[in-house]
Amino acid sequence: MDEEYFRGQVTQRGVVFGPGSDVLLVTSGLGPWTFPGGRIEADSDPEPALRRTLHEDVGLNTTVKRPVKTVTDIWGSGDDPVYAVLYRVEARSRNVELSDRSDYCWYTPEGAIEEMPFRPLEEAIERALADRESDPAIETGR
């Protein structure tokens, strides 16, 4: 049997909710709006690594919740496809300090969905929002 297996990089990104329910999107200026995050080092635990990456890249203190979606080939560069795990993340503030991105914007969940270039990313926001709405620790104003 000639099975072909995924070969590429692994990344993790956060569907980051600020206080309230806005979603943080970032851009390098060259590509579309996307979720903050980055590659995972081989010996790192996923949640602490994502928390560190978000603090370094966007200056936010966050709580990483559970994964809401996995996707492939969306953030590929060159010949290296990417497997991404997308987490629901809660930020303690909206005070973003960018390190390597050109811009950021806080969108309503509906607005963030409209900015996504791929259906799997829209689904990630929908799943993160549903997960958030079922979380008793979050006050959603309902």
VENLINPE-V642007 format. One record per residue. N is the residue number from 0. D_FIRST is the distance of its C-alpha to the first C-alpha in Angstrom with 2 decimals. Layout:
N:D_FIRST ; N:D_FIRST
This chain:
0:0.00 ; 1:3.80 ; 2:5.93 ; 3:9.51 ; 4:12.20 ; 5:15.89 ; 6:18.01 ; 7:21.68 ; 8:24.94 ; 9:26.01 ; 10:29.31 ; 11:31.46 ; 12:34.20 ; 13:36.98 ; 14:38.28 ; 15:41.73 ; 16:44.59 ; 17:48.10 ; 18:51.06 ; 19:51.31 ; 20:48.10 ; 21:47.59 ; 22:44.21 ; 23:44.10 ; 24:42.28 ; 25:42.27 ; 26:41.73 ; 27:41.74 ; 28:43.76 ; 29:41.08 ; 30:38.64 ; 31:38.98 ; 32:40.16 ; 33:37.59 ; 34:37.52 ; 35:38.70 ; 36:36.45 ; 37:34.29 ; 38:31.65 ; 39:31.38 ; 40:32.01 ; 41:29.60 ; 42:32.19 ; 43:33.68 ; 44:33.90 ; 45:32.95 ; 46:36.16 ; 47:38.67 ; 48:36.79 ; 49:36.95 ; 50:40.59 ; 51:41.41 ; 52:39.69 ; 53:41.57 ; 54:44.81 ; 55:44.32 ; 56:43.19 ; 57:45.41 ; 58:47.94 ; 59:47.38 ; 60:47.53 ; 61:44.90 ; 62:43.46 ; 63:39.67 ; 64:38.73 ; 65:35.33 ; 66:32.25 ; 67:32.42 ; 68:29.37 ; 69:26.29 ; 70:25.36 ; 71:23.25 ; 72:24.30 ; 73:27.92 ; 74:29.58 ; 75:27.40 ; 76:29.35 ; 77:28.29 ; 78:24.73 ; 79:24.38 ; 80:23.28 ; 81:24.78 ; 82:23.84 ; 83:27.19 ; 84:28.58 ; 85:31.80 ; 86:34.53 ; 87:37.78 ; 88:40.54 ; 89:44.31 ; 90:46.69 ; 91:50.18 ; 92:51.78 ; 93:51.33 ; 94:52.63 ; 95:49.84 ; 96:50.20 ; 97:47.59 ; 98:46.45 ; 99:43.92 ; 100:43.82 ; 101:46.37 ; 102:47.07 ; 103:46.54 ; 104:47.68 ; 105:47.98 ; 106:46.99 ; 107:47.46 ; 108:44.13 ; 109:44.53 ; 110:45.35 ; 111:42.38 ; 112:40.06 ; 113:41.68 ; 114:41.02 ; 115:37.25 ; 116:35.29 ; 117:32.14 ; 118:31.92 ; 119:29.85 ; 120:32.81 ; 121:35.25 ; 122:33.37 ; 123:33.63 ; 124:37.40 ; 125:37.68 ; 126:35.83 ; 127:37.86 ; 128:41.03 ; 129:40.29 ; 130:39.52 ; 131:42.74 ; 132:44.80 ; 133:43.80 ; 134:44.68 ; 135:48.18 ; 136:48.80 ; 137:48.86 ; 138:51.94 ; 139:50.82 ; 140:54.25 ; 141:53.51
